Amino acid sequence: MSSVDVGDRAAAGTLGGEGRSPFRDAVVTLKHGAGGVAMRRLIETLFVPDMPDIGHHQIGLRQLDDGAALRVGCEWLVFTTDSHVVHPIFFPGGDIGRLAVTGTVNDLAVMGATVPLALALGVVVEEGFPMVDLARIQDSIRAACLESGAPVVTGDTKVMGRGEMDGIVLSTTGVALTRTVVTDAGLREGDRIVVSGTIGDHGIALMALRHGLDLGGGLRSDVAPINGLLHRALSVAPGAVHAMKDPTRGGLSGALHEMAAKSGVEILIDEPEVPVSEPVRSAAEILGLDPFHIANEGKVVIGVAADAVTEVLDALRGHPLGAAAAAIGICRSGTPGRVVLDTGLGRRLLPEIEGEPLPRIC
């Protein structure tokens, strides 16, 4: 079979109606699920075009945000779903259960819906999976639900035959109401870019554990629900937060590129201001990885009006999950979608990679 990239087929105009036939000889690769350019291209060209639009003044699949937002009376119903695979399933700082709950809660929160109504949970588990591990994951799910205030109210369980899958997959769907939706496409010229804490913690912690690397420094995933953190930030400056996104797969680089492109702005990042812990920085250098491209599971990128950045930073830093929050850049006119790094010694473009360099991280 050919290994021609699905996205390349789509770019050549082979999508839509009979145009799908060339996909018969194409294959999906890991990069198509890794949060970078390849995954976004796959979604935009294969999954989105033929889907019915939900109409104007609502946010749906075509907007490719962290969830959908449907108008219900004087409020918005924010709705998101996600499937979670990670290897290993237990890691420093969390496990697949904590990851599943917080990932969905965070997708709601970055759209302004910081008080979740409910979650649905789907569990697909392989025959032979240790029951003690399943119970441990359930305990973690329960704890994360209590921490975030997001109850699981319905779900489904399936068991696959031995060898038909790799361990366990969790799928979560979340709903919440909010009076004001925040999208990832609302950046404006002059907005400041704020990140809520150190970057790269999740991906580097998993990489070290997966490959048995003794890198020292207490590497630990940052997986955590950030809805309480964002509730505080949104409350101190109503209307001043113009855009938000959680930098999961694709890392900070992926989030910045997507926000800049959708908003039609260029982003200038002051690289020395970007918070990176010393253990992550050292491990990334040893492994030849860039923290900008590494996944996070408890951070948020926020576009804030310049006159409110101090209030938002103070609110973030007053919360345990935002102690290392920093203003790292500014939105400006220029080339839409471009992200420029000011290193202190010069300027260079921040590349957006095809996919997350670490597979199965969320």
N, C-alpha and C positions, 0 to 999 in steps of 0.2 A: 504493500500500500504506500501511497505517496505521503510524505510528511509535509506537504505544502501547508503553510500557515492559513488557518481559516480566515484570519483578518486580511491576508493578502488577496484571497479569493474575493472577499467582499469589496476591497478597495478597487478591484478590477471591474466592478459593476456586475457581479454574478448573483446578486441577491434579488429576491422578490419573484413570486410566481415560479415560472419554469427556470428562472435563473439559479435556483437552489441546486440543480442537478450536479454541478461541479463539486459540491460538498461530499458527494458519495466517496470520493477518493482522498478526502482530507481527514486528518485525525486531530483530536484534542490533545494538547500537551499540558504539562503542569503549569506553564506560564499563563494559560488561559484562565486559571483560577487564582492567580497570585496577586491580584490587586493593582497591576501596572497597566501599561498601554495595551498589551495584548488582551487582557480581560475586558477592558473597557471597549476595545474595538469589537470583540466578539459580541458583547451585549448590544452595542449600538447597531451592529449590522445584521445580526441574526435574530435576536430575541425581541427587539423593540419595534422594527418597522411595521409589521403586520398586526400588531396589537391595537385594538380599538382605543381611541383617546378618551379620557374621562371628561374632556371639556375644559373650557377656559376657567381661570381663577381657582383652579385646584392643582395639586401637585401629585403627579403619578409616575408611571414607569418612564415616560419620555424625558422627565427632568433628571433621572438618574441620581436622585438625592439619597440620603440614608434611609428614607422611608417615604410613604405617601401621606398626603394631608388632604382630607376631605371636609368640606364645609358642612357643619351640622348646627343649624340655628345660628347662634352668635359665637360659637366656638369652632375649633378645628379638631377633628378626630385624626390623630397621627397613628399610623399603622405601619409596622415593619416586620420583616421575617428574615431569618438567617439560619444557616446550617453550619455546624461546628465540627471540625475534625482537627485533631492536634496530635503530634507525636513528639515525645511521649505524652500519655494522657494525664500523668501526674508530674508536676514540675515545681521548682522553687517558687512559692508565692501563690500557687493555685493548681487547678486541674480543669478538665474539660467541663465539669459541671459549673464551676464558678465562671468560667469563660462564657458558657452559653447564656447564662442569666445576665451577666454584666454587659455582654456584647449587645444584646437586644435592648436593655435598659439604656445603654449609652447612645444607641442609634435614635431612640425616641428623644433623649435629652438634648442632643445636638440640633434637633429641630424645634427646640423650645418647649417640649413636652416633658417637664422634669418630674411630674407626679404620675407614675404609671398606674393605669387602672388594673391591668391583668396581663398575664402571660399564658400562652399555650405551649406545651412541651411535647415534642415527639422524640421517642427513644428507639433507635434501631441498633440491636446488639447481636453480636455473632454467637452462635452456639459454642459453648465451651468457655465463654467469658467468665472469669472468676466472680462468683456472687459477692464475695467480700469487697471486691473492687466496685461493683455496681452499688452496693450499699454505701460505700465511702463517697462515691460520686453523688448519690442522692442526699447524703448529709451536707455536702458542699452546696448543692442546689438550694436546699432549704436555708442554709446560712446566708447565701447571697440574696435570696428573696427577702429575708428579714432585714438585711443590711440596706437594701435598695427600696424596700416598701413595695415590691412587685410580686403579688401572689400568683402562683400557678393555679388556674381555675379549670383547665381541661387539658387533655393530652391523648397520646396514642403510643402503643408499644408494639414493636415488631421484632421477631427473632429470625435471623438469616442462618442458613446452613454453614457449618464449619468450612472456612476457606472461601466463602462467597463475599466476604468483606473483611476489613481489617479492624477488628475490635468493636468499636462503638462510634456511632454518629448521633449527635443531638441536634434537633431542630427546634427553634424557639420563635414564637410570634408574639408581638407585644402591641398593646393599644394604650393610648393616653389622650387626654383632652387638654387643649391649651387655647387661650384667647389670641395669642400671637405666635405665628409660625416663623421660625428662623431657617432660612435655606442656606445652602453652600454656595449660592450664586449672587449674594447680595453685597459683595465688596464694592466700595466706592473709592474713588481717588482721594488720597489723604488719610484713609483709614490706617490704623496701626494694626499690625499682626501680633497677636499674643499667643503664646503656648503655655499650657498649664503646668508643665514640669519637664523633667529630664526625658530625653528621647532615646529609643532603642533598647529599653530595658527588657521588654518581653522577648523579642527575637533573639537577642544575644544570650539571655538566660537559657532559652530552649536549645540554641545551637551548642552551647557548652555542655549541657546535660546529654543531648542526643549523641554527641561524638566523644563523650567521656573526657572532656578537656578540663584539666585542673588549672583554671585561670586565676583562681583566688579572687579576693575582693567581695565575696558574698553576692554574686550575681543573682538577681531575683526578678521575676516578672512583675510588672506594674498592674496586672489585671485587677480592676476595681470599678464599681459603679460610680459614675461621676454626676449622677443626676442631682445629688445634694449640693455638690460644688457649683454646678451651673445654675441651680435655683438661686443661690446666693449672688452669683455674678449678674444674672439677669435682673434681680430685684433692686440692686443698687443703682443701676443706670438704665431705666426703662427706655427702650427704643434706640439705645446707643450701640447695642450689639447687632451688627448688620449681617454677619455670616458666621457659621460654625461648621466644623467637620472633625470627626475623630480620625486620627492618622493611624489606622490599623494596617491592613495589607497595603503595601506600597509606601508605608512610612510617611514621615513628614514631607518628603519630596512629592510623593503622589498626591497628598492632600493639597499642598500649595499649588501644584500645577492644575489640578482639577478646579479648585476655587478660582484661580486667576483666569483660566480659560472661560469658565462659565460666566464670570463677572465682567469680562472684557477689560481687565487691568493687567498691568505688569507689577510684580512684587519684587522689591529689593530687600534682601535679608542681610542683617548685620551678623555675620557668622560667629564672631566671638561672643555674642549675646545669647546664642542658642544653648540652652542648658543640656549638658551631657555629663553623666556621672563619671568619675575617674575610672571605676572598674569597667564600665561599658566602653569608654574611650580607649582604654588599654587593650581590652579584648578585641575590639573592632580593628585596631591597628595590627594585632597579631594575626587575625583572621583575614585581613585584607578587605574588610567591609566598611561601608560608609554609614554611620548612624542615621543619616538623613533618609536612607532607604530601608531601614529596619522597622519592623512592625512594633506598634505600641497597643496596649489594651486598657489603659487607664488615663489617657491624655486627650486634650482637645485643642484644636486650633481655632482661634476666635478673631474675627475682624471687628474692630471697635472704633467708633468715632474718636478722633484725636483728642477732643476735649473731655472725654470720659475715661481715657485709658488709665489714669491714676486710680480712680474709684474702682474700676474693674480689677486691676491688679491687686489692690488692697483687699478686695473681697476674696479673690482667689487665694492669696497668701494667708488669709486668716482661716483657711480650711486645711485640715491635715493633708489632703490630696493635692493642694495647690501651693505648698510652701515654696517650691522652686519656680513658680510662674515668672515669666519674663516677657517683656516687649522685645520682639526680635526683628521687626521689619516694618515696611510701609508700602502702601499701594500707590501706584503712580501711573501717569499716562506713559505710553510706550508701546511695546509689542504685546498685544493681548495674549495671556497664557504663559508668558515668559517669566521665569524666576531667576533672578540675578543674585549671586552671593558677593557681598563685600567682605573680603577676607581680612581686611586691615592693611594688606600689602598690595591689593589690587582687586579687580572684579572679574568674575567668571560666571558662565551660565551653569545653573544647577541642572543636571540632566535628569530626565524621568526614565527609569529603566523599564524594560519590557515586562518584568514581573518580579515579585518578591524573591530575593536570592535564597530564602529559607522556606522550603515547601512545608505544608501542613503545620501552620503555626496558629491557626484560629478557626 
